[in-house]
């Protein structure tokens, strides 16, 4: 089966001379169609940088980014964004504060010349658990969880098959994180979506993903199943440390 997303020897370097930093160092992985694939590691490990490279926000990389077996063009094409969309960490920062939600949601539909804009907006809001009247509110009138649901709705509007999720619940209160994660899980199953999800939270990744890549200092040091992660069957000392740290700070 052709992977939905495949990364081969991806390398990303920032800075020059002594300030040169290899943010991602020869990273490779595959995510199968319909799979939720996780990338975990501490802050600065390079995991979000990989997502930005996949989506083309940073196309100054070496190596290969393949979508459905095809090399992603630089810069990314309009057709690419009908297949791949990204949900960012901060739902407030990703929504224009002075634009109604309807205007934010209508923009990608206009760019890609979709018809029936209001019907599509009402449907996608319903799909993420929001009533149609939310289209006529501003971001500051929404809770953090509602804003992230709007961000998910915007990502779904073009009917993509692949979502890149960059710490999608880390900016939310613990009390609303589970609702957003359950929404994402349901959407993946209902729509047959493929997820590549980045998080520093092992519990989130173990709940959402079937396989996990572990990153540190720009390198993927281990790939394991979510079952192995939950059962603490990690091969590398770094992953074992992550598991211990997670269990040490877990709340009852």
PAZAPA-4460 file (N, C-alpha, C; in steps of 0.05 Angstrom, whole numbers, plus 32768, in hexadecimal, padded with zeros to 4 digits):
% residues 252
    n_x    n_y    n_z   ca_x   ca_y   ca_z    c_x    c_y    c_z   seq   type   mol
   8011   7FE8   8000   8000   8000   8000   8012   8019   8000     1      X     A
   800B   802C   7FEF   801A   8045   7FED   8014   8056   8006     2      X     A
   8029   805F   8014   8024   8070   802C   8015   808A   8024     3      X     A
   8004   8093   8036   7FF7   80AD   8032   800C   80C3   8035     4      X     A
   801E   80C0   8049   8034   80D3   804D   804D   80C4   8051     5      X     A
   8062   80CC   8042   807C   80BF   8046   8092   80D5   8046     6      X     A
   80A3   80D3   805A   80BA   80E6   805D   80D3   80D5   805A     7      X     A
   80E5   80DE   8049   80FE   80CF   8045   8116   80E2   8049     8      X     A
   8126   80DB   805D   813F   80EA   8062   813B   8108   8063     9      X     A
   8126   8111   8070   8120   812D   8072   8134   813B   8084    10      X     A
   8141   814F   807A   8155   815E   8089   814F   817C   8086    11      X     A
   814E   818A   809D   8148   81A7   809D   815D   81B4   80AF    12      X     A
   816A   81C9   80A4   817F   81D7   80B2   8178   81F4   80B4    13      X     A
   817C   8200   80CB   8178   821C   80D0   8193   8229   80D7    14      X     A
   8196   8243   80CE   81AE   8252   80D5   81C6   824C   80C4    15      X     A
   81DB   825B   80C9   81F4   8259   80BA   820C   8257   80CD    16      X     A
   8222   824C   80C3   823B   824B   80D2   8237   823E   80ED    17      X     A
   8242   824B   8102   8240   823F   811D   8224   823E   8128    18      X     A
   8212   824F   811D   81F7   824F   8126   81E6   823B   8117    19      X     A
   81F2   822B   8105   81E3   8217   80F5   81D9   8201   8107    20      X     A
   81BF   81FB   8104   81B2   81E6   8114   81A3   81D4   8102    21      X     A
   81A8   81BA   8105   8199   81A6   80F5   8180   81A0   8105    22      X     A
   816A   81AD   80FE   8151   81AA   810C   8144   818E   8108    23      X     A
   8147   8184   80F0   813D   8169   80E9   8154   815B   80DA    24      X     A
   815B   8143   80E3   8173   8135   80D9   816B   8119   80CE    25      X     A
   8168   8118   80B3   8163   80FF   80A5   814B   80EF   80B0    26      X     A
   8135   80FD   80B4   811D   80F0   80BE   810E   80E1   80A8    27      X     A
   8104   80CA   80AE   80F5   80BA   809B   80DE   80AC   80AA    28      X     A
   80C6   80AB   809E   80B0   809C   80A9   809B   8099   8093    29      X     A
   8088   8088   8098   8071   8084   8086   8057   8083   8097    30      X     A
   8042   808F   808C   8027   808E   8098   8015   8082   8083    31      X     A
   8008   806C   808A   7FF6   805E   8078   7FDB   806D   8075    32      X     A
   7FCD   8069   805F   7FB2   8075   805C   7FA0   806D   8073    33      X     A
   7F93   8081   807F   7F81   807C   8095   7F8E   8079   80B0    34      X     A
   7FA9   807B   80B1   7FB7   8077   80CB   7FBA   8092   80D9    35      X     A
   7FBC   8090   80F4   7FC5   80A7   8104   7FE1   80A1   810D    36      X     A
   7FF4   80B0   8103   8010   80AC   8108   801A   80C3   811A    37      X     A
   8027   80BD   8130   802F   80D1   8143   804D   80D6   8142    38      X     A
   8055   80EF   8148   8071   80F6   814C   8073   8104   8167    39      X     A
   8084   80F9   8178   8086   8103   8194   80A3   8109   819A    40      X     A
   80A7   811D   81AC   80C1   8125   81B5   80BF   813F   81C4    41      X     A
   80D5   8146   81D1   80D5   815E   81E1   80D4   8177   81CF    42      X     A
   80CF   818E   81DB   80CF   81A7   81CC   80EA   81AB   81BF    43      X     A
   80E9   81B3   81A5   8102   81B8   8197   810E   819F   818A    44      X     A
   8100   8189   818B   810A   8170   8180   8108   816F   8162    45      X     A
   80F8   8180   8156   80F5   8181   8139   80DB   8177   812E    46      X     A
   80C9   816E   8140   80B0   8161   8137   809E   8175   8128    47      X     A
   809A   818D   8133   8089   81A0   8125   8096   81AA   810B    48      X     A
   80B0   81AB   810B   80BF   81B3   80F2   80B9   81A0   80DC    49      X     A
   80B6   8186   80E2   80AF   8172   80CD   8094   8179   80C1    50      X     A
   8080   817F   80D2   8065   8185   80C8   8066   819E   80B6    51      X     A
   8076   81B2   80BE   8077   81CB   80AE   8085   81C5   8093    52      X     A
   8097   81B2   8092   80A3   81AA   8079   808F   819B   8067    53      X     A
   8080   8189   8073   806C   817A   8064   8058   818D   8056    54      X     A
   804E   81A0   8066   8039   81B2   805C   8044   81C8   804A    55      X     A
   805F   81CB   8049   806B   81DF   8037   806F   81FA   8044    56      X     A
   8069   81FD   805E   806F   8216   806B   808D   821B   806C    57      X     A
   809C   8206   806E   80B9   8207   806B   80C1   81F3   8055    58      X     A
   80C8   81FD   803D   80D0   81EA   8028   80EE   81EA   8023    59      X     A
   80FD   81F5   8036   811A   81F6   8034   8125   81DD   8042    60      X     A
   8121   81C6   8035   8129   81AC   8041   8136   819B   802B    61      X     A
   8144   8187   8034   814E   8172   8022   8140   8158   802A    62      X     A
   813F   8145   8017   8130   812D   801C   8116   812E   800D    63      X     A
   8104   811B   8012   80EC   8118   8003   80D3   811A   8015    64      X     A
   80BF   8128   800B   80A4   8128   8017   8091   811D   8001    65      X     A
   8086   8105   8007   8074   80F9   7FF3   8058   80F6   7FFE    66      X     A
   8045   80FE   7FEE   8029   80FC   7FF5   801C   80E9   7FE1    67      X     A
   8011   80D3   7FEB   8006   80BE   7FDA   801A   80B4   7FC5    68      X     A
   8034   80B3   7FCD   8049   80AA   7FBC   8054   80BE   7FA8    69      X     A
   8049   80D7   7FA9   8052   80EC   7F96   8062   8101   7FA5    70      X     A
   8078   8109   7F99   8089   811E   7FA6   8079   8138   7FA8    71      X     A
   8079   8144   7FC0   806C   815E   7FC4   807C   8174   7FB6    72      X     A
   806F   8184   7FA6   807D   8199   7F97   8085   81B0   7FA9    73      X     A
   809A   81BE   7FA2   80A2   81D7   7FAF   809E   81EE   7F9C    74      X     A
   808F   8203   7FA3   807D   8204   7FBA   8065   81F2   7FB6    75      X     A
   8057   81EE   7FCC   803F   81DC   7FCB   802A   81E8   7FB8    76      X     A
   801C   81D7   7FAA   8007   81DF   7F98   7FEC   81E1   7FA6    77      X     A
   7FD9   81EE   7F98   7FBD   81EF   7FA3   7FB2   81D3   7FA6    78      X     A
   7FB8   81C2   7F94   7FAE   81A6   7F95   7FB9   8198   7FAE    79      X     A
   7FD1   819E   7FB7   7FDD   8192   7FCF   7FCB   8198   7FE7    80      X     A
   7FC1   81B1   7FE9   7FB2   81B9   8001   7F95   81AF   8000    81      X     A
   7F8D   81A4   7FEA   7F73   8195   7FEA   7F77   8179   7FF4    82      X     A
   7F90   8170   7FF6   7F96   8156   8001   7FA0   8157   801E    83      X     A
   7FB1   816B   8023   7FBE   816D   803D   7FB7   8188   804A    84      X     A
   7FAF   8187   8064   7FA9   819F   8073   7FB6   819C   808F    85      X     A
   7FBB   81B3   809C   7FC8   81B3   80B6   7FB7   81C1   80CB    86      X     A
   7FB7   81B6   80E3   7FAA   81C2   80FA   7FC0   81CA   810D    87      X     A
   7FC1   81E4   8114   7FD7   81EF   8124   7FD2   81ED   8142    88      X     A
   7FE7   81F2   8151   7FE6   81EF   816E   7FD4   8204   817B    89      X     A
   7FD6   821D   8173   7FC8   8233   8180   7FB0   823A   8170    90      X     A
   7F98   8233   8179   7F80   8239   8169   7F7A   8257   8167    91      X     A
   7F82   8266   817C   7F7D   8283   817B   7F90   8290   8167    92      X     A
   7FA9   8288   8167   7FBC   8294   8155   7FB7   828D   8138    93      X     A
   7FA9   8277   8132   7FA4   826F   8117   7F8A   827A   810B    94      X     A
   7F7B   8289   811B   7F62   8295   8112   7F65   82B3   8113    95      X     A
   7F5C   82C1   80FD   7F5F   82DE   80FC   7F4C   82EA   8111    96      X     A
   7F56   82FA   8124   7F46   8304   813A   7F2F   8317   8131    97      X     A
   7F32   8324   811A   7F1E   8338   8111   7F0C   832D   80FB    98      X     A
   7F0D   8314   80F6   7EFC   8308   80E2   7EE9   82F4   80EE    99      X     A
   7ECF   82F6   80E5   7EBC   82E2   80EE   7EC5   82C7   80E5   100      X     A
   7EBC   82B3   80F4   7EC3   8297   80ED   7EBB   8290   80D0   101      X     A
   7EA4   829B   80C8   7E9A   8295   80AD   7EAF   829F   8098   102      X     A
   7EBA   82B7   809C   7ECD   82C1   8088   7EE6   82B0   8088   103      X     A
   7EEF   82A7   80A0   7F07   8296   80A1   7F02   827B   8093   104      X     A
   7EEA   8270   8096   7EE4   8256   808A   7EDE   8259   806B   105      X     A
   7ED4   8271   8064   7ECD   8274   8047   7EE7   8278   8036   106      X     A
   7EFC   8282   8042   7F14   8289   8032   7F1F   8271   8023   107      X     A
   7F24   825A   802F   7F2F   8244   801F   7F1B   823A   8009   108      X     A
   7F01   823D   800F   7EED   8235   7FFB   7EEE   8247   7FE3   109      X     A
   7EF3   8261   7FE8   7EF5   8274   7FD2   7F0F   8270   7FC2   110      X     A
   7F25   826B   7FD0   7F3E   8266   7FC2   7F3D   824E   7FB0   111      X     A
   7F2F   8239   7FB9   7F2E   8221   7FA9   7F14   821E   7F9A   112      X     A
   7F04   8234   7F99   7EEC   8236   7F89   7ED7   8220   7F8E   113      X     A
   7ED2   821C   7FA7   7EBD   8209   7FAF   7EA2   8218   7FAE   114      X     A
   7E8D   820A   7FA7   7E72   8216   7FA7   7E65   8211   7FC2   115      X     A
   7E4C   821A   7FC5   7E3C   8216   7FDD   7E4B   821B   7FF7   116      X     A
   7E57   8233   7FF8   7E69   8239   800F   7E5A   8237   8029   117      X     A
   7E42   8244   802B   7E35   8244   8045   7E2C   8228   804E   118      X     A
   7E23   8218   803B   7E1C   81FC   8041   7E34   81ED   804B   119      X     A
   7E4B   81F0   803E   7E63   81E2   8046   7E6C   81EB   8061   120      X     A
   7E6A   8205   8067   7E73   8210   8081   7E61   8205   8097   121      X     A
   7E46   8205   8092   7E34   81FB   80A6   7E39   81DD   80AB   122      X     A
   7E3E   81CE   8096   7E43   81B1   8099   7E5D   81AB   80A9   123      X     A
   7E72   81BA   80A2   7E8B   81B4   80AF   7E8B   81BD   80CD   124      X     A
   7E7C   81D2   80D3   7E79   81DA   80EF   7E6A   81C4   80FE   125      X     A
   7E55   81BA   80F1   7E46   81A4   80FE   7E58   818B   8102   126      X     A
   7E69   8186   80EF   7E7B   816F   80F1   7E8E   8171   8108   127      X     A
   7E95   8189   8110   7EA8   818D   8127   7E99   8193   8141   128      X     A
   7E7E   8191   8140   7E6E   8194   8158   7E67   81B1   815F   129      X     A
   7E66   81C3   814B   7E5F   81DF   8150   7E45   81E5   8140   130      X     A
   7E34   81F6   814C   7E1B   81FE   813F   7E21   8212   8128   131      X     A
   7E0F   8214   8114   7E14   8226   80FE   7E18   8243   8106   132      X     A
   7E0C   824C   811C   7E0F   8268   8124   7E2C   826F   812C   133      X     A
   7E3D   825B   8131   7E59   8261   8137   7E67   826F   8120   134      X     A
   7E5C   826C   8108   7E68   8279   80F0   7E68   8297   80F3   135      X     A
   7E56   82A2   8104   7E53   82BF   8106   7E5E   82CA   8120   136      X     A
   7E71   82BB   812B   7E7F   82C4   8143   7E9C   82CA   813C   137      X     A
   7EA9   82D9   814E   7EC6   82DF   814B   7ED6   82CD   815D   138      X     A
   7EF0   82C8   8157   7EFF   82B6   8168   7EFF   82BC   8186   139      X     A
   7EFE   82D6   818D   7EFF   82DC   81AA   7EE5   82D4   81B8   140      X     A
   7ED0   82CF   81A8   7EB6   82C7   81B4   7EB5   82A8   81B8   141      X     A
   7EC9   829A   81B1   7ECA   827D   81B3   7EDD   8274   81C9   142      X     A
   7ED8   825D   81D5   7EEB   8251   81E8   7F02   8245   81D8   143      X     A
   7F17   823D   81E7   7F2E   8231   81D9   7F27   8218   81CA   144      X     A
   7F16   8207   81D7   7F0D   81EF   81CA   7EFD   81F4   81B1   145      X     A
   7EEC   8208   81B2   7EDB   8210   819B   7EED   821B   8184   146      X     A
   7F01   822B   818C   7F13   8235   8177   7F22   821F   8169   147      X     A
   7F2B   820B   8179   7F39   81F5   816C   7F27   81E4   815A   148      X     A
   7F0D   81E2   8162   7EFA   81D5   8150   7EF6   81E4   8136   149      X     A
   7EF7   81FE   8138   7EF5   820F   811F   7F0E   820A   810E   150      X     A
   7F25   8208   811B   7F3E   8203   810C   7F3D   81E8   80FE   151      X     A
   7F31   81D4   810C   7F2E   81BA   80FF   7F1A   81BC   80E8   152      X     A
   7F04   81CB   80EC   7EF1   81CE   80D7   7EFD   81DB   80BE   153      X     A
   7F0E   81EF   80C2   7F1B   81FC   80AB   7F2D   81E8   809C   154      X     A
   7F3B   81D7   80AB   7F4C   81C3   809E   7F3C   81AF   808E   155      X     A
   7F23   81A9   8097   7F13   8195   808A   7F03   81A0   8071   156      X     A
   7F01   81BA   806F   7EF0   81C6   805A   7EF7   81BD   803E   157      X     A
   7F11   81B9   8038   7F19   81B2   801D   7F18   8193   8019   158      X     A
   7F0D   8185   802D   7F0A   8168   802C   7F25   815A   8027   159      X     A
   7F39   8161   8037   7F53   8154   8035   7F52   8137   803E   160      X     A
   7F66   8128   8037   7F69   810C   8040   7F7E   810A   8056   161      X     A
   7F8E   811F   8059   7FA5   811E   806C   7FA4   8137   807E   162      X     A
   7FA5   8133   8098   7FA7   814A   80AA   7FC1   8148   80BA   163      X     A
   7FCF   815F   80BB   7FE7   8162   80CB   7FDF   8170   80E5   164      X     A
   7FE3   8164   80FC   7FD9   816F   8115   7FF1   8176   8127   165      X     A
   7FF5   8190   812B   800C   819A   813A   8003   81A1   8156   166      X     A
   8007   818F   8169   8000   8193   8185   7FE3   819E   8187   167      X     A
   7FCF   8190   817C   7FB5   819C   8179   7FA6   81A2   8192   168      X     A
   7FAE   8197   81A9   7FA0   819C   81C2   7FB2   81A8   81D8   169      X     A
   7FCB   81AD   81D2   7FDD   81B6   81E7   7FD7   81D2   81F1   170      X     A
   7FC9   81E3   81E1   7FC2   81FE   81EA   7FA7   81FE   81F8   171      X     A
   7F9A   81E7   81FB   7F80   81E6   8207   7F81   81DD   8224   172      X     A
   7F6C   81E4   8233   7F69   81DA   824E   7F66   81BC   824E   173      X     A
   7F70   81AF   8262   7F6E   8192   8264   7F51   8189   8262   174      X     A
   7F3F   8199   826D   7F22   8191   826D   7F16   8190   8251   175      X     A
   7F21   819D   823D   7F16   819D   8222   7F27   818D   820F   176      X     A
   7F3F   8185   8217   7F51   8176   8205   7F44   815C   81FB   177      X     A
   7F37   814D   820D   7F2C   8133   8206   7F17   8136   81F1   178      X     A
   7F06   814C   81F3   7EF1   8150   81DF   7EFC   8154   81C3   179      X     A
   7F12   8164   81C1   7F1E   8169   81A7   7F2B   8150   819C   180      X     A
   7F39   8141   81AD   7F46   8128   81A5   7F31   8114   819B   181      X     A
   7F1B   8111   81AA   7F06   80FF   81A1   7EFA   8107   8187   182      X     A
   7EF7   8121   8183   7EED   812C   8169   7F00   8124   8153   183      X     A
   7F1A   8128   8156   7F2D   8121   8142   7F2D   8103   813C   184      X     A
   7F2B   80F3   8151   7F2A   80D6   814D   7F12   80CE   813D   185      X     A
   7EFB   80DA   8143   7EE2   80D3   8135   7EE4   80DC   8118   186      X     A
   7EEE   80F4   8113   7EF0   80FE   80F7   7F03   80EC   80E7   187      X     A
   7F18   80E3   80F2   7F2B   80D1   80E3   7F1D   80B7   80DB   188      X     A
   7F0E   80AC   80EE   7F00   8093   80E8   7EE9   8097   80D4   189      X     A
   7EDA   80AC   80D7   7EC3   80B1   80C6   7ECB   80B9   80AA   190      X     A
   7EE1   80C7   80A7   7EE9   80D1   808D   7F01   80C2   8081   191      X     A
   7F0B   80AE   808F   7F22   80A0   8085   7F3B   80B1   8082   192      X     A
   7F3F   80C4   8094   7F55   80D7   8093   7F6F   80CA   809C   193      X     A
   7F85   80D4   8092   7FA0   80CE   809C   7FAA   80E5   80AD   194      X     A
   7FB4   80DF   80C5   7FBF   80F4   80D7   7FDD   80F0   80DA   195      X     A
   7FEC   8106   80D9   8007   8107   80E4   8006   811B   80FB   196      X     A
   8009   8111   8113   8004   8121   812B   801D   8124   813C   197      X     A
   8022   813D   8143   8039   8144   8153   8030   814B   8170   198      X     A
   803E   8141   8184   8038   8148   819F   8050   8142   81B1   199      X     A
   8051   8150   81C8   8064   8149   81DC   8057   8138   81F2   200      X     A
   803D   8133   81EF   802E   8125   8204   802A   8108   81FB   201      X     A
   8037   80F6   8209   8035   80D9   8202   8018   80CF   8204   202      X     A
   800A   80D9   8218   7FEE   80CF   821B   7FDD   80D7   8203   203      X     A
   7FE0   80EE   81F8   7FD1   80F7   81E1   7FD8   80E5   81C9   204      X     A
   7FF2   80E1   81C5   7FFB   80D1   81AE   7FF2   80B4   81B1   205      X     A
   7FF4   80A9   81C9   7FEC   808D   81CD   7FCE   8089   81C9   206      X     A
   7FBE   809E   81CF   7FA1   809D   81CC   7F99   809F   81AE   207      X     A
   7FA8   80AF   819F   7F9F   80B6   8184   7FAC   80A5   816E   208      X     A
   7FC5   809C   8173   7FD5   8091   815D   7FDA   8073   815F   209      X     A
   7FDE   8066   8149   7FE4   8049   8149   8002   8045   8149   210      X     A
   8011   8058   813D   802F   8055   813D   803B   8071   8143   211      X     A
   8053   8070   814E   805F   8088   8159   807D   8089   8151   212      X     A
   8086   80A0   8148   80A2   80A5   8144   80AB   80B7   815B   213      X     A
   80C2   80B0   8167   80CD   80BF   817E   80E5   80D0   8174   214      X     A
   80E4   80EA   8179   80F9   80FC   8170   8108   8109   8187   215      X     A
   8122   810D   8183   8132   811D   8194   8149   8129   8184   216      X     A
   814E   8143   8188   8164   8151   817B   8163   814D   815D   217      X     A
   814B   814E   8152   8148   814D   8135   8148   8132   8128   218      X     A
   814C   811D   8138   814D   8102   812D   8136   80F1   8137   219      X     A
   812C   80E0   8126   8119   80CB   812F   812A   80B4   8139   220      X     A
   8127   80AE   8153   8138   809A   8160   812A   807F   8163   221      X     A
   8110   8080   8160   8101   8067   8163   80E5   806A   8157   222      X     A
   80DB   8054   814D   80BF   8053   8144   80B2   803A   8151   223      X     A
   809B   803E   815D   808E   8028   816C   8070   802B   816A   224      X     A
   8062   8015   8171   8045   8016   8171   803B   8024   818A   225      X     A
   8022   802E   8189   8017   803B   81A0   8014   8026   81B7   226      X     A
   800E   800D   81B0   800D   7FF9   81C5   8027   7FF6   81D3   227      X     A
   803D   7FF6   81C4   8058   7FF3   81D0   805D   800C   81E2   228      X     A
   8054   8023   81D9   8058   803C   81E9   8049   803A   8203   229      X     A
   8030   8031   8201   8020   802E   821A   802B   8019   822D   230      X     A
   8036   8004   8221   8041   7FEE   8232   805E   7FF3   823A   231      X     A
   8069   800A   8233   8085   8012   823A   8099   7FFF   822E   232      X     A
   8093   7FF6   8216   80A6   7FE4   8208   80B7   7FF3   81F4   233      X     A
   80C5   8008   81FD   80D6   8018   81EC   80F2   800C   81EB   234      X     A
   80FF   8010   81D5   811A   8005   81D1   8130   8018   81D9   235      X     A
   812B   8032   81D5   8140   8046   81DB   813D   8052   81F6   236      X     A
   8153   805A   8202   8153   8066   821D   8143   8080   821C   237      X     A
   8146   808F   8206   8138   80A9   8204   8119   80A5   8206   238      X     A
   810F   8092   81F7   80F2   808D   81F8   80E9   8083   8214   239      X     A
   80FA   8072   8220   80F4   8069   823B   80F3   8081   824F   240      X     A
   8105   8094   824B   8105   80AC   825C   80EB   80BC   8258   241      X     A
   80E3   80BF   823E   80CA   80CD   8238   80B2   80C0   8247   242      X     A
   80B1   80A5   8245   809B   8097   8252   809B   809B   8270   243      X     A
   80B3   8099   827C   80B5   809D   8299   80AD   80B9   82A1   244      X     A
   80B5   80CD   8291   80AE   80E9   8297   8090   80ED   8295   245      X     A
   8084   80E1   8280   8068   80E3   827C   8058   80D7   8293   246      X     A
   8060   80C0   829C   8052   80B2   82B2   8057   80C1   82CC   247      X     A
   806E   80CE   82CE   8074   80DC   82E7   8064   80F5   82EA   248      X     A
   805B   8101   82D3   804B   811A   82D4   802E   8116   82CE   249      X     A
   8026   80FC   82C9   800A   80F7   82C2   7FF8   80FD   82DA   250      X     A
   7FE0   8107   82D3   7FCD   810D   82E8   7FB9   80F6   82EB   251      X     A
   7FB1   80F1   8303   7F9E   80DB   8308   7F83   80E2   82FC   252      X     A
***
